[in-house]
């Protein structure tokens, strides 16, 4: 069970707040909407909740992408420049 939860809330073995935060927001949103429907008898507009829940996951993915790009840029800067001139392809 412990391994299952670890895999559920992580990507590549690292903890993922975007998944856990989106799940928590989804559970809270479902609870809140259920309460509102129970009290008023009408389904409220769900666009704001949908945007909020997806933005948590999207921000996590953007952060991951930026970190990968920055790591690749640092790797390229650290690599010594090649002293060989590029060769042109012969027809």
C-alpha positions as CSV (number, residue, x, y, z in Angstrom):
1,X,0.0,0.0,0.0
2,X,2.9,2.3,0.9
3,X,4.5,1.8,-2.5
4,X,1.2,2.4,-4.3
5,X,0.7,5.7,-2.6
6,X,4.3,6.7,-3.3
7,X,3.8,6.0,-7.0
8,X,0.4,7.8,-7.0
9,X,1.8,11.0,-5.6
10,X,5.1,11.1,-7.4
11,X,6.6,11.3,-10.9
12,X,9.9,9.7,-11.5
13,X,10.3,8.9,-7.8
14,X,10.1,12.5,-6.7
15,X,7.2,14.0,-4.7
16,X,4.6,15.9,-6.8
17,X,2.7,18.6,-5.0
18,X,0.8,19.3,-8.2
19,X,-0.9,15.9,-8.0
20,X,-1.5,15.9,-4.3
21,X,-2.7,19.5,-4.3
22,X,-5.0,18.9,-7.3
23,X,-6.4,15.8,-5.5
24,X,-7.0,17.7,-2.3
25,X,-8.6,20.6,-4.1
26,X,-10.8,18.2,-6.1
27,X,-12.0,16.5,-2.9
28,X,-12.7,19.9,-1.2
29,X,-14.5,21.2,-4.3
30,X,-16.7,18.0,-4.6
31,X,-17.6,18.4,-0.9
32,X,-18.4,22.1,-1.3
33,X,-20.5,21.6,-4.5
34,X,-22.4,18.7,-2.8
35,X,-23.2,20.9,0.1
36,X,-24.4,23.8,-2.1
37,X,-26.6,21.4,-4.2
38,X,-28.0,19.9,-1.0
39,X,-28.8,23.3,0.5
40,X,-30.0,25.2,-2.6
41,X,-31.3,22.4,-4.9
42,X,-29.4,24.0,-7.8
43,X,-26.0,23.1,-9.4
44,X,-23.6,26.1,-9.1
45,X,-21.4,27.3,-11.9
46,X,-18.3,25.1,-12.0
47,X,-15.9,27.1,-14.3
48,X,-14.0,28.7,-11.4
49,X,-13.5,25.5,-9.6
50,X,-12.3,23.7,-12.7
51,X,-9.9,26.5,-13.5
52,X,-8.6,26.4,-9.9
53,X,-8.1,22.7,-9.8
54,X,-6.4,22.5,-13.2
55,X,-4.2,25.5,-12.5
56,X,-2.6,23.7,-9.5
57,X,-1.5,20.8,-11.8
58,X,-0.5,23.1,-14.6
59,X,1.7,25.2,-12.4
60,X,3.4,22.1,-11.2
61,X,4.1,21.0,-14.8
62,X,5.3,24.4,-15.8
63,X,7.7,24.4,-12.9
64,X,9.0,20.9,-13.9
65,X,9.5,22.1,-17.5
66,X,11.4,25.2,-16.4
67,X,13.6,23.2,-14.1
68,X,14.5,20.8,-17.0
69,X,15.2,23.6,-19.4
70,X,17.4,25.4,-16.8
71,X,19.3,22.2,-16.1
72,X,19.9,21.6,-19.8
73,X,21.1,25.2,-20.3
74,X,23.5,24.8,-17.3
75,X,24.7,21.6,-18.8
76,X,25.4,23.2,-22.2
77,X,27.2,26.1,-20.6
78,X,29.4,23.8,-18.6
79,X,30.4,21.7,-21.6
80,X,33.7,22.7,-23.1
81,X,33.4,24.2,-26.6
82,X,34.4,21.9,-29.5
83,X,37.6,22.9,-31.2
84,X,36.7,21.2,-34.4
85,X,35.0,23.1,-37.1
86,X,31.8,21.6,-38.3
87,X,32.2,19.7,-41.6
88,X,29.9,20.4,-44.5
89,X,28.1,17.6,-46.1
90,X,29.4,16.5,-49.5
91,X,26.9,15.8,-52.2
